[in-house]
Amino acid sequence: MFTFKCNIRVRYGETDQMGYVYYGNYAEYYEVARVEMLRSLGTSYKDMEDSGVMMPVLDLFCKYIKPGRYDENLTITVSIKEKPGVRIKFHYEIHNEQNELINLGETTLVFVDMESGRPCMPPDDFQTRLSPYFS
């Protein structure tokens, strides 16, 4: 299993009239965590796309437990629990500054060959970077 943590401070424009994080912004928080997790492995979405592979989202699950609030520093933990094949599933936990769990989520992405538009295996370099976590 591979796990990565990053932080996001809730900006005013991400909140609703009650000062809570607008529900649609959690998907963006998941994306920030995914992108930074890939960077921590020494790769990026851009690297994948440059190699001819894109990663569209197949599905999204989001469970709201408590509200995130304006100006809180949220910690997003993203995990890959299973070795990816054609699909890769990311699991998310978001905690507030009091370390209370406020949100759970999952996204499934598919590796797609940009030329053919067909699902494919992850690039070899990506598989090599993840392999120590799934031996």
Disulfide bonds with the S-S distance in Angstrom:
none
